Amino acid sequence: MKYLAAYPAALRAQVETLVAEGRLGDWLSKRYGATHDIRTDRALYDYVTDLKSEFLRNAEPLSKVAFDNKLHVIRNALGTHTTVSRVQGGKLKAKREIRVASLFKEVPLEWLRMIVVHELAHMKEREHDKAFYKLCTHMEPDYHQHEFDLRLYLTHLDGGGARLWTPTLTD
């Protein structure tokens, strides 16, 4: 249960019981509805820029937002934010990018929002400190619950459980 290592032992024991009884996937399916319909990089860009406009109006613009097949949960990367600096003429220009693991194409909207909020928060706060999580919960009041539930899903998948949400045939 590597995704839950930082949580209290009593909580991990409850999760272990659900896993042992094969009920974790059912519990998550009942808690969350269907997957969202944001499937393309363009739709993701629009979604992220809408959130950014609502909460981080003064932050630098994003040059790219994309789903990334190369991000692996195993390496603890669900999303990344980067700033690439380039010299153009006599000026130094920075381009900001957010990449989201392709896993998030097939999850409930709450989890996609949680990871996007996390990466947007890094535009203002670099470290995972109190100010960072305060900003996350400002943008998504249920941030911590959604993060925990996503960790439960990753635990479910890690234990050999099937994906709970699948894309529609039109994808």
N, C-alpha and C positions, 0 to 999 in steps of 0.2 A: 504494500500500500504506500508506494513512494510518493504519490501525489498528495497524501494526507499526513505525511510525517510530522508536520508542524502543529497538527491539531491535537487536542487532549486525548488521552488514552481511552476515556469512556466513550467519546464520540467515535473513535476508530473502532472500538469494540462493537458498537451498534452497526457500523458499516460492514464489518467482518461478518456479522450475523446475516445481514441482508445478502451479502455475496455468497455465503455458505448455503443459504436457502434458495439461491437463484432468484431473488426478488428485487435486486437493485435496478435492473433494467426496467422491470414493470413499474417500479416506484417512480423512476425518472420519466417514463412515458406518460404516466398519469399526471405528473406534476406540470409537464410542459406539453403544449399542443404540437401542431405540425411545424415543420421547418419553414424558414422564411423563403422569399422568392428572389433574393439578391444573389444572382448566379454569375454575373459577368463583372469584369474589372471596372467597366464603365458604371454599372449600377452600384458597385461598392464605392467607387470614387464619389458618386453623387450622394450616397448615404453618409459617408465620412465628412464630406464638405458641408453637408447640411448640419450635422452635429457640431462641427467646428464653428460654423457661422453662428450657431445658437449660443455656444458656451465660450469660445475662444476667438472672438472677433478680431482682436488685435494681434493674434499670433501670425507668424509668417505663413504665406500660402503654401499649400502642398503641391508639389510638381507631379507626384505619382502616388497612386493607391492601387494595390493589386493583390489578388489571391496568389499565393506562392506555393507550388508543389514541393519546393525544396526545403521548406521549413518543416522540421520534424519535432513532434511532441517529445520524443525520446530525448532530444537535446535541450529540452526546456524552452523551446521557442514556439510560442503560439502566434506571435506577431513580432514584428520588428519596426523600429523607427530609425531612420538614418538621416544624417545631414551630410551632403556631399558638397564640398567647397571647390569652386573652380575659378580660375582667373579668366575674366573676359575683358579684354582691353586692359585698362588700368584699374579695373575694379575686381574685387573679390565677391563672387556671388555664391550663395548657398542654396542648394535645392534640398527640400525635405521630402522624404518618401516614407510611406507606411506600407508594410507588407503583412498580410494576414494569412495564416496557414490555411490551405485548401480544405482542411477538416471543417472549417467554419462555413463552408457552402451548404453543409448538410446538418445543421443544428438549429435549435429554436432561435428566434430573433433576439431574445434576451441575452444569449451567450455571445452572439456576434456583436451586439451593442456593448457588452462588457469588455470584450477584447479591443474594440475600437476606442472606447473610452479610455482604456488603459494606455493605448499607444498615443492617443491625443494628449493625455495628461503629461506624457514625457516631453511634449513640446514646451511645457512651462516648468516642469519639475523633473530633473534628471534622475534623482535617486528615489528609491522606494522608501520614502520616509513619511512622517505624519502629514506634511503638506501635500505630498503626492496623493495619498489615499483620501485626504479631505477633498481634493479636486475631483478625484474619481467618484466619490459619493455625491458631490454636487451635481455632476453630470448624469449619474445613474444612482439614485438613492438605494437601490437594492444590489449595488455592486458586489458587496461581500457575499451575499447569499448566492448570487449567480456564479461567482467565482468558485464557491464551495461546491455547488451543484455540478459545475463543469468538471471539477476535480473528481467528483463521484463518477461522472460519465467516463472520464479517462481511466479511472480505476476499473470500471466495468469493461472497457475495451481491453485494457491491459490483462485482465483475467480471462480473456478469450471470449468475452461477450460479443454478440453481434451488434452492428450499427443499428441504432434505434430509429434513425430518420434517414430516408433515402430520397434522392432527387426524383422529380417527376419524369416521365418518359420524354417530355419535350426538351429536357436539358441537353 
